[in-house]
């Protein structure tokens, strides 16, 4: 008998059961009805159980530190260098580089301010900042003339402070259109921090909108990450054109600080070909240290730590330490 045979028989016209039939052999439909008969709710016994108290109490979130709580600087700050980490192509390692380069420089005794200018706020979350505790962010600096000192979270890592971003920054592109001196908002904000930090790193959004223009105007130099994959140089030409226009009209000192090769896989021929092509095109501007593609570099942001803390002896950490040495040597 098949699984659905009984259901098929239920669709047939019911047959009259002979009252003289043997009660020991009830019909198939009677047996099915007996099996699927619902219990009477009045006869169900209710069991009352004690609910055990959880032993894991929620740990209250600590309030974010303010700039007034910053640890004293123990060395003389020289000339501040403002570097925008920029590429209009997404997924090339801008935020990863901003976080880990800043942390590596901080561990070498430098004072670094990281400005998160990306509405996604990857730098903020990647350094363990709880965004629900942020009262004001870089959006308020750009649109409400809030001093940048009021939004800086100090000592997020050794020698590293951050001006965080929230989703509010997503509306800044539209709101800045009608503002006076819209291209100079970030320059005016970070300009007052010169002399307090050795390096100010700006993590730019993957676009060429007004936020990116603000970064181009505020920066002294540009650090351009380029991934070691197909179409690596695609879009860089437009970025260089934008840089030239900003340099000619708004920021005459703007120039390329360096080209960083990211997501490098020495096992593939493609990565080696991209490295050769980029070095041939940009020459000495390319940093000698490529950043490898590693699992640890991808995992670190989910733990709210830079790679120098999460995996201090790994390939990713050692690469960013070497990169920090090159940045310091370039001055």
Phi, psi and omega in degrees: 000131179285170184294324184264005183297320181295322179293324179295321180292333180293336181281348179283155177302137182292145180258145179289130181270127180291126180297338180272004182292159182294119181293344179284347181237072179294159180293163180299317181295325179294320180295317179298318180296323179293322182291318186264016179290127182286142179288155178284122182303331182291338184263356182284130180273125180271126179258127180259125180238148176281135178273124181287139178285134180290138179270357183253090179285145180292135179276120181295143180289139178280139178296148181290144177289156177248171182299333178294337181270003184297138178295146181296143178279132187254016175217160180284129179276127178272217179284123181288134177247123180259118185240123175266124177267111197218141168191127183292344178277133180278160175072028181256359177100026179295306182294320178300318180291318180299315181295307190281328174293317178299318180293320179295319177295321179297320179289344176268012175093007179268154174262123187233134171248125178256119179259115180272102182256010180262123180303337177290338176064034183294325178295320181295309180291327180292343176255015173081018178283126177278110188293336179290346179265352183284121179274319179222147182226190183297338175300315181293331177293318184283323188255336185242010179058031175286132177300140185295335177299332183284346181249348183290132172258112187276159171054042177292334169210175183301118178072009186239125173247161180221139167260102192283168176235150173234180182295342177303331183295342180298331180272356184294326180304317181282318185290332181288341184302320185266003182274149175287141179051047187297331182282345186255007185299312182288323179300316179295326183287311184278344180299328180287350180265359176297137183092349177256341180227149174285320181225139169241115181257131180247118176271113187268154175287160180278064179199175177242041179274197185292329177295317179293321177298321176300320178293320179296324180286324184281334189277153170274321184218165178243135171249119187249109174283136177230123182283147182275064181221175180300146184064030183300321183270000180292129180093337180294327179299317178294323178297317179294325176296317178296320179299318180296321179294317178294321181295322183284336187243329190235329186217086186297338183271357184294135179203171179279127178275320180182158176250125182249124177273121183243165178056041182279130177237105185293348182278344185255144176291327182300315180300318180294322179294319179295318178301314180297320182293317181293318179294325178292325184281316186258346176064231186288351178292339183282129175295143181287343181264111172275153179264120184284161173273113180227155178292322182298322178297326179283330182280326189306315181300328180292342176260003178066033182227146169289161184296334179292340175262320185289319181217071190297339182253006182279172182296322180296316180296314181297325179293317180289331174294318177295321177297318179299322177297319178295320179298316179296321181292327179286340177073000000 
